[in-house]
Every structure is written in C-alpha cells, then in structure tokens.
C-alpha cells in the first residue's frame, strides 16, 4: 500500500514556511511579510506628500521595487509549492496577492497606476493567520449568522426609513421651496437623509419656523433610527449562545489550526489532524 505522504523535499519545506503559521519559520516569514506590507503602504502614502517626494523620490522608488520583487518571488513561490496551482491563484488570498503585486509593473504602461499600490493593505488580512485568530472563527461565524438572520428585518426597516425620507423630503420641499435651497424633491430627500443620519453637512438648511420644527423632529428621530439595526443584529447575535463550530465530514469541531494542504489548498483542519479533510493527503508535520 502506497502512501501519499509528501517527502521532505525543498518544495515541501518551502510550503511549510510560506503557508503554515503554526511553525516558527512560518511565523517569522509572515511577520516579515507584514512588515514589508506596512512599509510599502507607508512609502506610497509618503510619496503622495509633494515636499517629501521631491526630496526622497529615488528612495521611495527603490524601496517600492525591492518590496515588489520580494512580493513577486513570494507569489510564484506559493504557486510552485502546491500541486494544484489554480487552487491558490483563484483563491481569495491568491487574487489579493496578485492585485497587490502587479501595480508597480503597470507603471511601465499606465501613468499614475502606482496609486493602486495601496491595495497591498488587503494583504494585512494575513495577520489573522499569525495571531491564530482562526481558533476564534466561531465568533466570526456567529456574527455572520446574526447578520444573515437579520437581513429580512433590516431590509424592511430600511425600506420604511426610505419611505419616511421621501415623505419628509417632499414636505420640506413644499414648506421651504427653492428660495431656501430645496430646489427639488430629490434634493429635499437628500437633505432629509443627511439630517436623519445626523451627518449634517449644512449645505442646505431650513429657514422658516415650520421647516425648522420639521427638521428638529427628523433629527430626534435620527437618534432612534440609528440604534434600531444595532438592536436587531444584537438580538440575533445573543441567540447564538453555543460556540460556533466548523463541520467536517459530518463532525463539528471548534478548535482549528492554520495548516494548509499542499495538495488541494484546503484549510480549517483540526488541531490533531494528520490528513486533509478534503482530499486525504498527509499534512505537513514539521
């Protein structure tokens, strides 16, 4: 009987370093990666300051290219360390890694595309792997479930708020008129939404006593309306008192690790798992 266990080749060891946050080498790699991501974002932000760009433009460009080359090597390394590259290339992190690597190369063809480098901030999502937040994925699942369960209630509530804004906006258009800045019903509805959400840009304001009274009522309603969606979601969240679990092969598990299968790229394995729950391939143990 043959084993599908991956030998301790350079490919398997490289996969352990770049894909496993449970190992010391993996943590060092991911921490280094996050430092480079933060540095890259800082360089892009500082480059947008004209006075700094004039003095340190060459330094910013060199720093960006060094980081981009590192990201390029990392991207291709992730591809060659899995048996099915498409599982990584078209995964969420794969797409983010590609989008955060390509912008600087586009500067050869598209002027101003270096501004897209800020998309590298999305790579910071990898911090969840390093901090082992995946162990607390249950809390995330509970919040997600609460939002889904609240969808119908919140939709009805928002529809009612929209109707209220249309009615109040139309009323303000009739009361105030164009002389006060309420040039049309859509503009008046916009003012009502701004007022109801307590944003208050101040670009339009009622001047008549009746209009000011209506505005005061809308402002007071705004405080209550803002709290309603929060209450709906909180109530649904409170219902989920049991720890959220991940179902694998008909079994529910709470504690998960950050291991990634080298064969199919699947995640969310049990702490004591030796084989991938998706394809059965042996997981790395070093």
Order of alpha helices (4+ residues) and beta strands (2+ residues): alpha-alpha-alpha-alpha-alpha-alpha-alpha-alpha-alpha-alpha-beta-beta
